[in-house]
C-alpha cells in the first residue's frame, strides 16, 4: 500500500479529489490524535493516515492497490489540542492596615511574579500586578512575559494609607476582560493577597457601613465571569481574617492562610491551581 495515490481517491465510489484538502478549515493547535467521524459532523479536517489505516484493516490482507477503496465508515477526523495561555493577575494589599506586614506582602508578591516569569518565559503565559493603597488602586505591572519589564516596574512599590480593596479588584477584573477580548481561550487566575480589610468604597456614593457589602457584590460578579481565584490571608496565624474567608467565598476562590509570607509559598499555591475545577 506504500504506493497508494491519494489524488483521485474515491469514498463510497465518489471522487473526492485530494483527500487532504477535503473539509479544510482554519485550525489552531497541535494534531494529537484521530477520531471516527460522527453523523452530525459537518466541518472537520480529515486524518488521512488513520482513514487509510481503517480502510486497510476493513479490507484485510488481500486488498490490492487496484481494489482498495475508502467508504464513509473509514473516515477519521483530526483532533487538535490547543495550548491555553494563562494570565496570572496579582491583587496586592499595599495599605497600612497590617503595619509591617505590608512590606512583607509586597516583597512576597514581587518575588512570586519574578519566580513565575522565570519559569514561563519561553511560553506565552503572562503575569500582571495591581496594588491598592491610600485612596485608589494602580496597575503597577501590565500583563507581560518580560522579566526585564517586571524587574523595572516592580523596583519601587508605593505603600501606605487606607484600603481601597474594591478598586483593586475592579482594576484586576478589567485587565482580564481586556485580555479576554484579545484571546477568547485565555485562562485567567486572580491571586489576591490581603488581610481582608476594606475601608474605601469603589462607588463614592457608597456609605462607609456598606463598603464590605460592595466588595462582596463585586467579588460575586467576578466569580460569575468564570475567573479562577486564590485568596491568600496574610494575618498572623493566631488572628486569621474572617473577612478574608468571607471574601474568598464570594469570589469562589481557594482560600489559603500564609504562615510565613514568602514568595515560595505563594508560588506553591499557584502551582497547585487546577483550571479544570
N, C-alpha and C positions, 0 to 999 in steps of 0.2 A: 504493500500500500504506500510505500515511500514516494512513488512517482505519481500519486493521485493528483490530478489537476483540479484546483479549486474553481478556476474560471469556468463558467458554464455548468456548474453543478446544479442538479435538479433535486427539488424536495417535493415528494408526492407526485413526481412526474412533471413538475412545472419548473421552468428555468428561473433561477433567482439571480443570475449574473454573478458578480463577485460576492461570495458569501460574507467576506469580511466587512463589506460595506453595506450589507442589508441591515436595516434598522439602526444605522449610525446616528447617534445624537451626542450632544455635548456631554462629556463625562468628566468627573473630577475624582481624584483619589487613586488608590492602587488596586489593580485587579488581584484579588486574593483567592477566589475560588469560583466554581461554576455551580449552577443550579438548574433543574428542569424548568422549562418554560411552562407556565400555568395558563389556563384557558383565558384568564382575564388580562394577561399581559399584552400591552399594545405598543410599548416602547422599551426596547432593551438592546443591548449590544450582544451579538452572538459570540459565544465562546467556541471558536472553530475547532480547537483541539479536542475539547470534551464532546462536541457534537459528532465529530468524525469517529471518535473512540466509541461512543454509544452506538453509532451505526455499524461499526465493525463487529462489536460484541453481538448485536442483534443478528447479523447475517452469518456469523460464525467463521470458522477457519477455511471454508470452501469458497468464500467470496473472492472474486477477481476484480481487477480494475474495470473490466467491461460490464460486470453485473452489479457492481457496487451502486448503492442508492441511499439516499437520505430521506426519511419520512419525518413528518412533523413531531412524532413522538421521540425522535432522536435529538431534537433541538435542545441546546443548553445555553443559558444566558450567563453573562459575566456578572459577578457580584463584586462591587467596589467597596473599599474601605477608605474613608476619608478621615485624615487626622484632624481632630477637633482642637483648634487653638484655644489656649487658656489665657484669660486675663485675670490676674490677682490684684484686687484693689484693697490696699490697707487704709483703714479709717482709724486714725490715732488720736487719742485724747491728749492734748498738749496743754491743758488748763492746769491751774494750781490746786485743784481740788484734792490732789494726793500729795502735795508738798514735794518732797524729794523724789517721790515715785514718778513724777512727771519726766524727769531726765532719764530714769530707768526705762520707762515706756518708749520714749523716743529712740534711745540707744538700741533697744531690742528690736524695734520696728525697722530701723535703718539697717541693722545687721541682718535681719531676716530678708529684707529686699535684696541686699547685695548678695547674700548667700544663694537665694533663689535664681537671681540673674546669672550668677557664675555657673550654675548647673544647667541652665536652659538657654544659654547664649547662642547655641547652634540651632535652636528651634525658633519657631515664630511665637512662642509664648511671651507674654509681656507682663509688666508689673507697673502699678501706679500707686501713689500715696496721697491721701487727703489728711490734713491735720486740722484740728479745731481747738481754738483758744480765744480768750477775750470776748469779742462780740461777733466773730464770724469764723468760717472755715476757709481753708485755702488748699488748692491743688498744688502741693509742693513738688510732685513728680507726675507729669503726664504719662499716659501709657507708653512704655518703652521696653526694648530688649537690650538697650545700650548700657553697659556697665559704666562707661565714661560719663554719660549724661547723669546717671543715678548718683555717682560719686560727687559730681559737681553740684547737682540740685539739693542733695541731702547733706552737704558740707556743714551748713549752719541752719538749724531749725528753730524758729521762734517758739517760745513757750510763755505761759502765764495767763493770768486773768480768769475770766469766767468760763462757762462750759456750754458753748453753742452746739450741743450734740446733734440736734435735728438738722442743722445746716450742714454738718459734716456728712451725715447720712444722705442727704439730698444731693450734695455735690458728687458723692461717690456713685449714687444711682444714675445721675445724669451722664457721668463718664461711661457707665456700662451701656446706657441707652444709645449714646452716640456711637460707641464701638460696635454695637449690635447692628446698627444700620449699615455699617460697612461690611460686616461679616455675620450673616444670619446664623451660622453654625458655631459661633463663639460660645465657649463655656466660661462664664464669669464666676469668680469666687470673691466674696467680701470677707475681709478679716478685720473685725472690729476689736480694737484694743482699748479698754477703758475701765474705769471703776464704776460706771453706770450712772454717774451723777449727770444731771442736765438742769441748767438754770437760765438759759437764754432761748426764747422761742424762735421758731423759723418764721412764723407769721407775727409781725409786730403787734397785731391786734389780739393775739393770744394772751390771756391772763396768766399771771405767774403760777397760780394753782393748777392751771391746765397744761403746763409745759410738758409734763411726763405723758399725759394722755395724747398730746400732739405727737410726741416722739413715737409712741406705740402705734399710732394710726399710720404714720409714715412707714414704720417697720413692717406692718402688716401688708401695706401696699407693695413694698419691695418683695416680700415673700410671695405674693400673688403673681409677681412678674417672673417667677421661676428662676430666682437667683439664689444659688447656694451660698451659705454663710457660716462663718465661725466667729463666735463671740468669746473673747478672752478677758476674763475678770482679773484685774490687777490689784485688787485689795489684798491686804495681808491675810494669810491663811486663817488666822484667828478671828477675822472680821470680814468674811466673804460678802459680796454685794448681792443683796436680794433684788435690787433694782436691775443688776446686770442679768440675773437669771430670768426675770420677767421680760426684759428686753430680748433676750435670746429666744424665748418662747414666741414673742410677737414676730420676730424676724424669721422664725423657723430655722434657727441656727443651732449648730452643735456648740454646746456650752463647755468651756474649759476654764478651770481656775489655774492660774500660772503661779506655781510655788517656786519662786526664784525667777525673776523676769529676765530671761536670756534669749538671744536670737535663736539659739539652737532649739529651744523648747517650742517657739512659735513655728519654726520650720518643721518640727516633728508633727505638730498638729496639722499643718498643711499637707504634709506627706501622707497622712492618714486619711485625707479627704477622699470621699468616694462620690464621683459625679453621677453615678447611676442610681443613687438612693432617691 
